[in-house]
Amino acid sequence: MSTQKVVYYMRHFEALHNIPPHNFSIHDPELSSLGQNQATNAIQNIQTISSIDLVVCSPLIRTLQTYLLVFNNQRNIPLIIHPDLQEVCNEPCDIGSPLNDLKTKFPTLLNEFDVFEDTFGGNEWLEKNDLESIYSPKQIQQRTKRFLQWLMNRSEKHIFIISHNLMLQELLPKEKNRKINLKNGEIKTIEY
């Protein structure tokens, strides 16, 4: 079987809630100073990738900051901000910020946020406590299936994903019946 698609899955750099003792009550945290410095190694690794046709990123602050640190100088690679890539849990650290706040914080991504709003709606993706919402932790299998179907239907062959640990555990195939646990800034390549 020939490879139809190569997907590079990356966990965001270290954020404030990742620093021990792990304060999960920080709402939509930013990257830590270590997280901002982790970009150097990631950029070196990404430069070895021969082709990236598309970047798809979670709409949380730490993943958007990771994207900008890694890809800001390569704005010729299209970006899609996708709500299905947000973290699984409904702790404050895993609930995103309203779209208007993100537009203010990331003015260089206004076009991408407009596409996000047109495609996925305004703030429905923030409704993680509604058990019927696709974004509820209870609906993670459906959300994972929906995202992977969307991903496989894309025409691009080399796609770079920036997401979160628990979401990546759902997206990545298990190894030896165990979920893969990526470190901050780590990249895992999967061929489909």
C-alpha positions in Angstrom: 0.0 0.0 0.0 1.4 3.4 -0.9 1.4 6.3 1.4 -1.5 8.7 0.6 -0.8 11.2 3.4 2.0 12.1 5.8 0.9 13.9 9.0 3.3 15.4 11.5 1.6 15.6 14.9 3.2 18.1 17.3 2.4 18.9 20.9 2.6 22.6 21.8 5.6 23.9 23.7 5.5 24.1 27.5 2.7 26.4 28.8 2.2 27.9 32.2 -0.1 25.1 33.4 2.6 22.4 32.5 5.0 23.7 35.1 4.9 21.7 38.3 2.8 21.7 40.5 0.5 22.0 37.4 -2.0 24.7 37.9 -4.9 23.6 35.7 -7.1 26.6 36.9 -5.2 29.0 34.6 -7.6 29.9 31.8 -6.3 29.2 28.3 -2.6 29.7 29.4 0.2 31.1 27.4 3.6 29.5 26.8 6.1 29.6 29.6 9.5 31.2 29.1 10.9 27.7 28.6 8.1 27.0 26.1 9.1 30.1 24.1 12.7 28.9 24.1 11.8 25.4 22.9 11.1 26.8 19.4 14.8 26.7 18.4 15.0 22.9 18.5 11.6 22.4 16.9 12.5 24.7 14.0 15.7 22.7 13.4 13.6 19.5 13.3 10.9 21.0 11.1 13.5 22.3 8.6 14.4 18.6 7.9 10.8 18.0 6.7 10.9 18.1 2.9 7.4 19.3 2.3 4.5 20.8 4.4 1.4 21.7 2.4 -0.8 22.8 5.3 -0.7 23.5 9.0 -3.7 22.8 11.2 -3.7 24.2 14.7 -5.9 24.1 17.8 -7.5 27.5 18.7 -6.0 27.7 22.2 -3.5 30.3 23.0 -0.5 28.0 23.7 -0.9 26.2 20.3 -1.3 29.5 18.4 1.8 30.8 20.1 3.6 27.6 19.2 2.5 28.0 15.5 3.7 31.6 15.4 7.1 30.7 16.9 7.7 27.9 14.5 6.0 29.0 11.2 5.8 32.8 11.4 8.6 33.2 8.9 6.9 30.7 6.5 3.5 32.4 6.0 3.3 30.9 2.5 2.2 27.6 4.1 -1.6 27.8 4.6 -3.0 27.6 8.2 -6.4 26.3 9.3 -7.3 26.9 12.9 -9.5 23.9 13.8 -11.6 23.6 17.0 -11.6 19.8 16.9 -7.9 19.9 17.9 -8.5 21.7 21.2 -7.6 19.8 24.3 -10.0 17.1 25.6 -10.7 18.2 29.2 -12.9 20.9 30.5 -10.5 22.3 33.1 -10.0 26.1 32.8 -6.6 25.5 31.2 -8.3 23.5 28.4 -11.1 25.9 27.6 -10.3 28.4 24.9 -10.7 32.2 24.8 -13.6 33.9 22.9 -12.8 34.6 19.3 -12.8 38.3 19.7 -10.1 38.0 22.4 -8.0 35.8 20.1 -8.4 38.3 17.3 -7.1 41.0 19.6 -4.2 38.9 20.9 -3.1 37.6 17.5 -3.8 40.4 14.9 -1.5 38.7 12.3 -4.0 35.8 12.2 -7.2 37.9 11.5 -7.8 36.2 8.1 -7.5 32.8 9.6 -9.9 33.7 12.4 -12.4 35.0 9.9 -12.2 31.6 8.1 -12.5 29.8 11.4 -15.7 31.8 12.3 -17.2 31.3 8.8 -16.4 27.5 8.9 -16.9 26.5 12.5 -19.1 29.3 14.0 -18.4 31.8 16.6 -18.0 30.4 20.1 -19.8 27.0 20.0 -16.4 25.3 20.4 -16.1 26.8 23.9 -19.2 24.8 25.1 -17.3 21.9 26.7 -19.6 21.4 29.7 -22.7 20.6 27.5 -22.6 16.8 27.4 -24.3 16.8 24.0 -21.7 19.1 22.5 -19.1 17.5 20.2 -16.5 19.4 22.3 -17.6 17.7 25.5 -15.0 15.3 26.9 -17.7 12.7 26.8 -17.8 13.1 23.0 -14.1 12.7 22.3 -14.4 9.6 20.2 -16.9 11.3 17.9 -14.8 14.4 17.7 -11.6 12.4 16.9 -13.4 10.4 14.2 -14.8 13.6 12.7 -11.4 15.3 12.6 -9.6 12.3 11.1 -12.3 12.0 8.4 -11.9 15.8 7.7 -8.1 15.3 7.6 -8.2 12.3 5.2 -10.6 14.2 2.9 -8.1 17.1 2.5 -6.2 17.2 -0.8 -2.9 18.1 0.8 -0.5 15.3 1.2 1.9 16.6 3.9 0.0 18.1 6.9 1.4 19.5 10.1 -0.8 19.4 13.2 -0.3 21.4 16.4 -2.4 20.2 19.3 -2.5 19.0 22.9 -1.3 15.9 24.8 -4.7 14.2 25.4 -6.1 15.1 22.0 -3.0 13.7 20.3 -3.3 10.5 22.4 -6.8 10.1 20.8 -5.6 10.9 17.2 -2.4 8.9 17.2 -2.5 5.1 16.7 -1.5 3.2 19.8 1.9 1.6 20.1 1.8 -1.8 21.7 -1.7 -1.1 22.9 -0.6 2.0 24.7 -1.5 5.6 24.0 1.4 7.7 22.8 2.4 10.5 25.3 4.3 13.3 23.5 6.5 15.7 25.4 6.0 19.5 24.8 7.4 20.3 21.4 7.7 16.7 20.3 6.7 15.7 16.8 5.4 12.3 15.7 5.1 11.4 12.0 2.4 9.1 10.8 1.9 7.8 7.3 -1.6 7.0 6.2 
